[in-house]
């Protein structure tokens, strides 16, 4: 497998144009970057980024996805060429969504993966924090998440399962502040998860990282021949990439870990965020660039992957998981196994 690049554009008023078979990035009529199109799998634009029509046509012809997000990373639009992939696999996917037992099993696997990875974040924090009281509080969070895991097999329908997932998320986020370095807590305090818009700096950073993971998960599903709109855990709605959201659940704690690293190492400060009218918070343009660079470097890290009995770059894990999901759709004897990191 090849780890193709995603180009993230975060600077407002950037202009993208086609130059032969190269994408040229201009700012204030000066060329800032040239990228050969054969190196790209997707182009993701945050906020007000301009594109030429010839470039959009070329991206569509080349099967390179163009994704438009707002400043906070909220999905706006996606441009793609002709639908490809495996039509028989998608037919199986549509048939499976009508099977309530299969749907519940798939949704349960997504939630289990998310909670197991979140529990590892809490357990690691309990080992590393200096305060004994905080270590005990994080250990209680890990115990609560373990209890949520034990309750999953008894969930008899999607509503019950979603309720367990929501409670586990509440427990987890209640302890996330304790993983922030004490001197950084005044600037990065979080009172639970908030979005659309994020209400604090920590949530703004998480939303931005989640948006990038979401794009990678959607691209992985499309590469595997699946329809990212047709999922199991998340309710089907027009315009919602439900299956991409399902796949992303197990990767959310990885985004949380990266957010904590950026904060605790001092790579982001309070003035890297803009406070908007109405209480919303977003990353400043230069901070977005810094986060994108760290995210791209993080995807190159080698991760031990037990099912393959080898190490692979973290950025390839969504592709492997998408293929495992496709296998689960085809074969009842191969249930989906979420990725649990160390």
One Martini backbone bead per residue (centre of mass of N, CA, C, O) as a GRO file, in nm:
protein
  342
    1UNK     BB    1   0.100   0.033   0.017
    2UNK     BB    2   0.023   0.379  -0.033
    3UNK     BB    3   0.105   0.703   0.096
    4UNK     BB    4  -0.080   0.935   0.013
    5UNK     BB    5  -0.137   1.270  -0.034
    6UNK     BB    6  -0.259   1.545   0.153
    7UNK     BB    7  -0.373   1.866   0.078
    8UNK     BB    8  -0.352   2.147   0.293
    9UNK     BB    9  -0.556   2.447   0.310
   10UNK     BB   10  -0.534   2.746   0.543
   11UNK     BB   11  -0.501   3.007   0.377
   12UNK     BB   12  -0.633   3.286   0.317
   13UNK     BB   13  -0.666   3.367  -0.027
   14UNK     BB   14  -0.592   3.133  -0.171
   15UNK     BB   15  -0.464   3.016  -0.494
   16UNK     BB   16  -0.569   2.763  -0.727
   17UNK     BB   17  -0.385   2.609  -0.998
   18UNK     BB   18  -0.320   2.502  -1.321
   19UNK     BB   19   0.012   2.352  -1.417
   20UNK     BB   20  -0.037   2.143  -1.612
   21UNK     BB   21   0.040   1.869  -1.377
   22UNK     BB   22   0.014   2.110  -1.161
   23UNK     BB   23  -0.017   2.245  -0.845
   24UNK     BB   24  -0.074   2.590  -0.776
   25UNK     BB   25   0.026   2.810  -0.514
   26UNK     BB   26  -0.126   3.123  -0.430
   27UNK     BB   27  -0.011   3.448  -0.285
   28UNK     BB   28  -0.033   3.748  -0.387
   29UNK     BB   29   0.076   3.642  -0.681
   30UNK     BB   30   0.249   3.417  -0.542
   31UNK     BB   31   0.444   3.144  -0.548
   32UNK     BB   32   0.447   2.879  -0.287
   33UNK     BB   33   0.351   2.610  -0.453
   34UNK     BB   34   0.434   2.279  -0.591
   35UNK     BB   35   0.222   1.995  -0.707
   36UNK     BB   36   0.207   1.697  -0.819
   37UNK     BB   37  -0.075   1.518  -0.890
   38UNK     BB   38   0.046   1.219  -0.851
   39UNK     BB   39   0.082   1.281  -0.524
   40UNK     BB   40  -0.235   1.289  -0.500
   41UNK     BB   41  -0.559   1.219  -0.325
   42UNK     BB   42  -0.607   1.514  -0.188
   43UNK     BB   43  -0.798   1.827  -0.138
   44UNK     BB   44  -0.795   2.055   0.144
   45UNK     BB   45  -1.019   2.327   0.234
   46UNK     BB   46  -0.992   2.604   0.447
   47UNK     BB   47  -1.209   2.815   0.387
   48UNK     BB   48  -1.091   3.087   0.188
   49UNK     BB   49  -1.049   2.917  -0.110
   50UNK     BB   50  -0.925   2.931  -0.436
   51UNK     BB   51  -1.039   2.805  -0.766
   52UNK     BB   52  -0.996   2.673  -1.065
   53UNK     BB   53  -1.166   2.517  -1.310
   54UNK     BB   54  -0.940   2.343  -1.438
   55UNK     BB   55  -0.860   2.208  -1.173
   56UNK     BB   56  -1.128   2.070  -1.105
   57UNK     BB   57  -1.135   1.895  -1.359
   58UNK     BB   58  -0.863   1.748  -1.309
   59UNK     BB   59  -0.934   1.619  -1.041
   60UNK     BB   60  -1.172   1.456  -1.144
   61UNK     BB   61  -1.017   1.296  -1.364
   62UNK     BB   62  -0.795   1.186  -1.134
   63UNK     BB   63  -0.943   1.112  -0.857
   64UNK     BB   64  -0.929   1.385  -0.688
   65UNK     BB   65  -1.021   1.506  -0.404
   66UNK     BB   66  -1.246   1.777  -0.311
   67UNK     BB   67  -1.240   1.962  -0.003
   68UNK     BB   68  -1.478   2.158   0.186
   69UNK     BB   69  -1.412   2.374   0.462
   70UNK     BB   70  -1.429   2.534   0.732
   71UNK     BB   71  -1.247   2.685   0.977
   72UNK     BB   72  -1.340   2.432   1.181
   73UNK     BB   73  -1.395   2.168   0.976
   74UNK     BB   74  -1.660   2.183   0.844
   75UNK     BB   75  -1.854   2.045   0.623
   76UNK     BB   76  -1.947   2.141   0.277
   77UNK     BB   77  -1.778   1.988   0.034
   78UNK     BB   78  -1.755   1.753  -0.259
   79UNK     BB   79  -1.535   1.664  -0.525
   80UNK     BB   80  -1.610   1.427  -0.790
   81UNK     BB   81  -1.606   1.190  -0.994
   82UNK     BB   82  -1.677   0.916  -1.111
   83UNK     BB   83  -1.812   0.636  -1.011
   84UNK     BB   84  -1.665   0.367  -0.853
   85UNK     BB   85  -1.572   0.069  -0.775
   86UNK     BB   86  -1.777  -0.181  -0.609
   87UNK     BB   87  -2.094  -0.265  -0.681
   88UNK     BB   88  -2.125  -0.536  -0.523
   89UNK     BB   89  -2.039  -0.427  -0.251
   90UNK     BB   90  -2.258  -0.208  -0.230
   91UNK     BB   91  -2.494  -0.401  -0.242
   92UNK     BB   92  -2.423  -0.546   0.018
   93UNK     BB   93  -2.437  -0.298   0.198
   94UNK     BB   94  -2.742  -0.240   0.151
   95UNK     BB   95  -2.839  -0.514   0.260
   96UNK     BB   96  -2.712  -0.501   0.550
   97UNK     BB   97  -2.871  -0.248   0.659
   98UNK     BB   98  -3.145  -0.437   0.675
   99UNK     BB   99  -2.989  -0.586   0.910
  100UNK     BB  100  -3.021  -0.559   1.246
  101UNK     BB  101  -2.799  -0.749   1.352
  102UNK     BB  102  -2.562  -0.648   1.184
  103UNK     BB  103  -2.583  -0.350   1.256
  104UNK     BB  104  -2.538  -0.387   1.563
  105UNK     BB  105  -2.261  -0.525   1.546
  106UNK     BB  106  -2.114  -0.296   1.402
  107UNK     BB  107  -2.176  -0.071   1.606
  108UNK     BB  108  -2.043  -0.213   1.848
  109UNK     BB  109  -1.756  -0.213   1.733
  110UNK     BB  110  -1.720   0.092   1.715
  111UNK     BB  111  -1.762   0.153   2.017
  112UNK     BB  112  -1.545  -0.033   2.132
  113UNK     BB  113  -1.304   0.104   1.997
  114UNK     BB  114  -1.339   0.380   2.125
  115UNK     BB  115  -1.333   0.296   2.428
  116UNK     BB  116  -1.061   0.150   2.433
  117UNK     BB  117  -0.891   0.396   2.342
  118UNK     BB  118  -0.986   0.587   2.567
  119UNK     BB  119  -0.886   0.415   2.805
  120UNK     BB  120  -0.586   0.438   2.733
  121UNK     BB  121  -0.566   0.739   2.783
  122UNK     BB  122  -0.643   0.727   3.085
  123UNK     BB  123  -0.427   0.526   3.180
  124UNK     BB  124  -0.182   0.688   3.097
  125UNK     BB  125  -0.249   0.935   3.268
  126UNK     BB  126  -0.243   0.789   3.546
  127UNK     BB  127   0.072   0.728   3.518
  128UNK     BB  128   0.176   1.045   3.453
  129UNK     BB  129   0.069   1.197   3.668
  130UNK     BB  130   0.153   1.366   3.965
  131UNK     BB  131  -0.117   1.348   4.094
  132UNK     BB  132  -0.288   1.137   4.295
  133UNK     BB  133  -0.580   1.241   4.256
  134UNK     BB  134  -0.572   1.239   3.946
  135UNK     BB  135  -0.505   0.942   3.913
  136UNK     BB  136  -0.767   0.842   4.044
  137UNK     BB  137  -0.965   0.982   3.852
  138UNK     BB  138  -0.860   0.835   3.593
  139UNK     BB  139  -0.912   0.549   3.697
  140UNK     BB  140  -1.218   0.588   3.714
  141UNK     BB  141  -1.262   0.639   3.417
  142UNK     BB  142  -1.153   0.365   3.324
  143UNK     BB  143  -1.365   0.200   3.484
  144UNK     BB  144  -1.614   0.320   3.345
  145UNK     BB  145  -1.534   0.224   3.060
  146UNK     BB  146  -1.532  -0.075   3.130
  147UNK     BB  147  -1.834  -0.084   3.198
  148UNK     BB  148  -1.931  -0.006   2.917
  149UNK     BB  149  -1.813  -0.249   2.774
  150UNK     BB  150  -1.978  -0.466   2.936
  151UNK     BB  151  -2.263  -0.344   2.825
  152UNK     BB  152  -2.274  -0.390   2.515
  153UNK     BB  153  -2.391  -0.688   2.471
  154UNK     BB  154  -2.686  -0.594   2.599
  155UNK     BB  155  -2.749  -0.426   2.359
  156UNK     BB  156  -3.062  -0.444   2.168
  157UNK     BB  157  -3.012  -0.150   2.040
  158UNK     BB  158  -2.923   0.150   1.907
  159UNK     BB  159  -3.019   0.337   2.132
  160UNK     BB  160  -2.869   0.200   2.361
  161UNK     BB  161  -2.589   0.217   2.239
  162UNK     BB  162  -2.582   0.529   2.213
  163UNK     BB  163  -2.610   0.576   2.515
  164UNK     BB  164  -2.346   0.441   2.599
  165UNK     BB  165  -2.162   0.619   2.427
  166UNK     BB  166  -2.242   0.893   2.554
  167UNK     BB  167  -2.156   0.823   2.846
  168UNK     BB  168  -1.862   0.757   2.785
  169UNK     BB  169  -1.793   1.037   2.672
  170UNK     BB  170  -1.855   1.197   2.927
  171UNK     BB  171  -1.648   1.058   3.108
  172UNK     BB  172  -1.399   1.117   2.942
  173UNK     BB  173  -1.421   1.437   2.925
  174UNK     BB  174  -1.409   1.480   3.237
  175UNK     BB  175  -1.079   1.389   3.230
  176UNK     BB  176  -0.913   1.554   3.012
  177UNK     BB  177  -0.804   1.798   3.176
  178UNK     BB  178  -0.590   1.618   3.344
  179UNK     BB  179  -0.393   1.595   3.076
  180UNK     BB  180  -0.324   1.878   3.124
  181UNK     BB  181  -0.105   2.092   3.187
  182UNK     BB  182  -0.134   2.299   3.449
  183UNK     BB  183  -0.026   2.570   3.298
  184UNK     BB  184  -0.256   2.518   3.053
  185UNK     BB  185  -0.550   2.518   3.172
  186UNK     BB  186  -0.660   2.809   3.152
  187UNK     BB  187  -0.656   2.800   2.825
  188UNK     BB  188  -0.766   2.463   2.812
  189UNK     BB  189  -1.041   2.450   2.909
  190UNK     BB  190  -1.301   2.191   2.960
  191UNK     BB  191  -1.674   2.156   2.919
  192UNK     BB  192  -1.683   1.945   2.739
  193UNK     BB  193  -1.837   1.885   2.443
  194UNK     BB  194  -1.803   2.111   2.159
  195UNK     BB  195  -1.999   2.233   1.868
  196UNK     BB  196  -2.119   2.435   1.642
  197UNK     BB  197  -1.941   2.580   1.795
  198UNK     BB  198  -1.669   2.595   1.952
  199UNK     BB  199  -1.613   2.708   2.311
  200UNK     BB  200  -1.304   2.624   2.298
  201UNK     BB  201  -0.981   2.547   2.239
  202UNK     BB  202  -0.990   2.242   2.263
  203UNK     BB  203  -1.238   2.199   2.077
  204UNK     BB  204  -1.116   2.334   1.827
  205UNK     BB  205  -0.887   2.129   1.793
  206UNK     BB  206  -1.057   1.874   1.772
  207UNK     BB  207  -1.227   1.952   1.526
  208UNK     BB  208  -0.987   1.975   1.333
  209UNK     BB  209  -0.881   1.682   1.365
  210UNK     BB  210  -1.144   1.533   1.295
  211UNK     BB  211  -1.166   1.637   1.004
  212UNK     BB  212  -0.912   1.488   0.902
  213UNK     BB  213  -0.996   1.202   0.977
  214UNK     BB  214  -1.256   1.199   0.816
  215UNK     BB  215  -1.129   1.224   0.537
  216UNK     BB  216  -0.955   0.966   0.556
  217UNK     BB  217  -1.191   0.768   0.599
  218UNK     BB  218  -1.345   0.826   0.343
  219UNK     BB  219  -1.117   0.757   0.145
  220UNK     BB  220  -1.082   0.464   0.237
  221UNK     BB  221  -1.365   0.364   0.160
  222UNK     BB  222  -1.346   0.434  -0.140
  223UNK     BB  223  -1.095   0.256  -0.195
  224UNK     BB  224  -1.273  -0.012  -0.107
  225UNK     BB  225  -1.578   0.041  -0.245
  226UNK     BB  226  -1.744   0.218  -0.058
  227UNK     BB  227  -2.019   0.378   0.100
  228UNK     BB  228  -2.000   0.655   0.316
  229UNK     BB  229  -2.326   0.696   0.369
  230UNK     BB  230  -2.351   0.382   0.469
  231UNK     BB  231  -2.431   0.301   0.790
  232UNK     BB  232  -2.477   0.194   1.144
  233UNK     BB  233  -2.455   0.393   1.386
  234UNK     BB  234  -2.524   0.621   1.207
  235UNK     BB  235  -2.756   0.800   1.092
  236UNK     BB  236  -2.939   0.847   0.812
  237UNK     BB  237  -2.846   1.127   0.598
  238UNK     BB  238  -2.840   1.377   0.403
  239UNK     BB  239  -2.489   1.429   0.357
  240UNK     BB  240  -2.402   1.191   0.541
  241UNK     BB  241  -2.104   1.015   0.644
  242UNK     BB  242  -2.171   0.748   0.823
  243UNK     BB  243  -1.934   0.545   0.777
  244UNK     BB  244  -1.707   0.745   0.840
  245UNK     BB  245  -1.800   0.791   1.131
  246UNK     BB  246  -1.772   0.504   1.222
  247UNK     BB  247  -1.466   0.469   1.161
  248UNK     BB  248  -1.368   0.721   1.334
  249UNK     BB  249  -1.418   0.642   1.631
  250UNK     BB  250  -1.139   0.484   1.683
  251UNK     BB  251  -0.970   0.773   1.620
  252UNK     BB  252  -1.031   0.995   1.825
  253UNK     BB  253  -0.814   0.937   2.049
  254UNK     BB  254  -0.580   1.013   1.859
  255UNK     BB  255  -0.655   1.310   1.843
  256UNK     BB  256  -0.640   1.366   2.145
  257UNK     BB  257  -0.339   1.300   2.178
  258UNK     BB  258  -0.241   1.521   1.986
  259UNK     BB  259  -0.361   1.760   2.133
  260UNK     BB  260  -0.202   1.717   2.398
  261UNK     BB  261   0.077   1.744   2.276
  262UNK     BB  262   0.050   2.036   2.169
  263UNK     BB  263  -0.007   2.159   2.449
  264UNK     BB  264   0.221   2.032   2.642
  265UNK     BB  265   0.461   2.142   2.437
  266UNK     BB  266   0.381   2.441   2.338
  267UNK     BB  267   0.270   2.457   2.025
  268UNK     BB  268   0.028   2.595   2.173
  269UNK     BB  269  -0.155   2.895   2.228
  270UNK     BB  270  -0.390   3.119   2.307
  271UNK     BB  271  -0.314   3.312   2.045
  272UNK     BB  272  -0.397   3.068   1.831
  273UNK     BB  273  -0.684   3.187   1.893
  274UNK     BB  274  -1.019   3.270   1.802
  275UNK     BB  275  -1.269   3.490   1.917
  276UNK     BB  276  -1.601   3.487   1.856
  277UNK     BB  277  -1.895   3.572   1.787
  278UNK     BB  278  -2.096   3.389   2.021
  279UNK     BB  279  -1.834   3.197   2.138
  280UNK     BB  280  -1.650   3.110   1.928
  281UNK     BB  281  -1.374   2.890   1.824
  282UNK     BB  282  -1.053   2.931   1.649
  283UNK     BB  283  -0.802   2.887   1.445
  284UNK     BB  284  -0.537   3.020   1.334
  285UNK     BB  285  -0.374   3.007   1.045
  286UNK     BB  286  -0.087   2.931   1.156
  287UNK     BB  287  -0.193   2.704   1.342
  288UNK     BB  288  -0.310   2.524   1.125
  289UNK     BB  289  -0.044   2.463   0.989
  290UNK     BB  290   0.093   2.331   1.233
  291UNK     BB  291  -0.114   2.102   1.269
  292UNK     BB  292  -0.088   1.973   0.991
  293UNK     BB  293   0.211   1.899   1.010
  294UNK     BB  294   0.186   1.714   1.257
  295UNK     BB  295  -0.024   1.522   1.139
  296UNK     BB  296   0.146   1.423   0.897
  297UNK     BB  297   0.376   1.311   1.073
  298UNK     BB  298   0.207   1.114   1.243
  299UNK     BB  299   0.125   0.925   0.996
  300UNK     BB  300   0.432   0.807   0.976
  301UNK     BB  301   0.407   0.644   1.211
  302UNK     BB  302   0.482   0.347   1.353
  303UNK     BB  303   0.247   0.076   1.389
  304UNK     BB  304   0.129  -0.178   1.565
  305UNK     BB  305  -0.022  -0.460   1.384
  306UNK     BB  306  -0.154  -0.751   1.481
  307UNK     BB  307  -0.310  -0.872   1.228
  308UNK     BB  308  -0.031  -0.834   1.048
  309UNK     BB  309   0.236  -0.865   1.206
  310UNK     BB  310   0.305  -0.543   1.187
  311UNK     BB  311   0.430  -0.242   1.072
  312UNK     BB  312   0.258   0.073   1.020
  313UNK     BB  313   0.138   0.349   0.919
  314UNK     BB  314  -0.107   0.532   1.049
  315UNK     BB  315  -0.224   0.636   0.767
  316UNK     BB  316  -0.307   0.320   0.685
  317UNK     BB  317  -0.525   0.217   0.881
  318UNK     BB  318  -0.794   0.302   0.744
  319UNK     BB  319  -0.748   0.115   0.498
  320UNK     BB  320  -0.750  -0.150   0.653
  321UNK     BB  321  -1.028  -0.113   0.790
  322UNK     BB  322  -1.193  -0.093   0.530
  323UNK     BB  323  -1.124  -0.385   0.438
  324UNK     BB  324  -1.241  -0.525   0.686
  325UNK     BB  325  -1.526  -0.422   0.639
  326UNK     BB  326  -1.566  -0.553   0.364
  327UNK     BB  327  -1.528  -0.842   0.466
  328UNK     BB  328  -1.769  -0.839   0.667
  329UNK     BB  329  -1.987  -0.804   0.446
  330UNK     BB  330  -1.914  -1.084   0.294
  331UNK     BB  331  -1.830  -1.229   0.587
  332UNK     BB  332  -1.957  -1.384   0.869
  333UNK     BB  333  -1.664  -1.508   0.966
  334UNK     BB  334  -1.563  -1.179   0.955
  335UNK     BB  335  -1.557  -0.978   1.181
  336UNK     BB  336  -1.524  -0.672   1.294
  337UNK     BB  337  -1.202  -0.514   1.379
  338UNK     BB  338  -1.085  -0.288   1.564
  339UNK     BB  339  -0.848  -0.049   1.631
  340UNK     BB  340  -0.594  -0.104   1.882
  341UNK     BB  341  -0.391   0.079   2.055
  342UNK     BB  342  -0.075   0.177   2.246
   0.00000   0.00000   0.00000
